[in-house]
Amino acid sequence: MRVKLETYATGAVICAAINSIFEKEAALSGSSKIIFANQLRGIAAIMVVLSHLGCVFWGAKETVSFYTGAPPAEGSQPFISNFINAQHWNFGALGVAIFFMISGFVIPMSLGTGGRLIFIVSRFIRIYPTYIIALCTGLFSVWLSCQYWGHPFMWELPTIMHNMLLIHTLTNAPSVDLVNWTLAIELKFYIVACLMGSLIVAGRVWPLLAFSALIFIINKLIKTPIGTELMFVSFMMLGVLFNYLFRNLITALEFFASASIIFAFFLFGWDATIWPDAFFQVAPNYVYGFVIFSMAYVFRANFRDLRILDFFADISYPLYIVHSLIGYSAMRILFDNGYQLRVVAPVTALLIIGVAYALHVLVEKPTMLLGKRIRRSRQLAYA
């Protein structure tokens, strides 16, 4: 009994010490964004781009060949790629894990303004216009690639439409851009968060635990693509817990206990998903993502505006969408014209960054402003 009491007392002291760190005010930028989360978004986007263009282009040549209508690339991946993707370290999966954590953290802040309907409308406005235009831009680059290589364009209109609507995972249509599987998960998270709306705003933990447990049980009974997607939604609930902690709605002890349970459901439920063999290659990156987000959260008061990271954070959404199709197509054509990697890499980077920035300015920012106006008008109507 004495050992148990000493252990409990030690744990309580540790939790109290950590809680005192967590209770510091987070640094906010002039645009009221939480700097650490915003800059992590930029870092995550860079990670995904490096993984896909620096490793997947070389390591999945047949897949890249099909999606660009080009012959498989020749040669092996550059040495630096070994530091981007390794056996238990994958920048792509790590970047996605950080994206999911950020989304779980920030979405509850939108739930409390304007009601559920306005939340869903504003989120759909946030996702769809930019995605549709970006997807069309990426598919146009693939069409150009097919013209260059003399191959027919590979996608039919129904498949493209299912992807544009982000229902392809529900209709068993193939992804046409290799990245929109995460957006399909993001939309499902919005729906789940909306259904839990008032409970999340109030900082209730039990709905998050119940949802994670339910998905764990369902996946153990039936393996389905949507069950796998909802498993990642349960991972995003860890970000929601950080939001509760940030708003002082739960203690550090409650946070650690509930986060441990949700993480256990996520990891131990992996073998019941449609990717059981990918556990040791992918799942550790979600642990790394959680740790990185945790460390950034603890030291959030030390984050300051950094122009380069803020820039990549601003364009992270369109950059994430367009980098694969445009990047793969451009790299393959440039290599075919005899250019070396030292030229191909910066030219491709400038191309996808330029396209992403144009989409951010011309499409993303106006639609974000539209969503804000809708929420503001709703708030004024009930003022």
Secondary structure, DSSP 8 states (H G I E B T S, - for coil): -HHHHHHHHHHHHHHHHHHHHHTS---B-TTS-BHHHHHHHHHHHHHHHHHIIIIIHHHTHHHHHHHHTS----S---TTHHHHEETTEEHHHHHHHHHHHHHHHHHHHHHTSS-HHHHHHHHHHHHHHHHHHHHHHHHHHHHHHHHHHT------HHHHHHHHTT-HHHHT---SSS-THHHHHHHHHHHHHHHTHHHHHTT-SHHHHHHHHHHHHHHHH---HHHHHHHHHHHHHHHHHHHHHHTTSS-HHHHHHHHHHHHHHHHHTGGGSS-GGGHHHHHHHHHHHHHHHHHHHHTGGG----HHHHHHHHTHHHHHHHHHHHHHHHHHHHHHTT--HHHHHHHHHHHHHHHHHHHIIIIIHHHHHHHHHHHHHHHHHT-
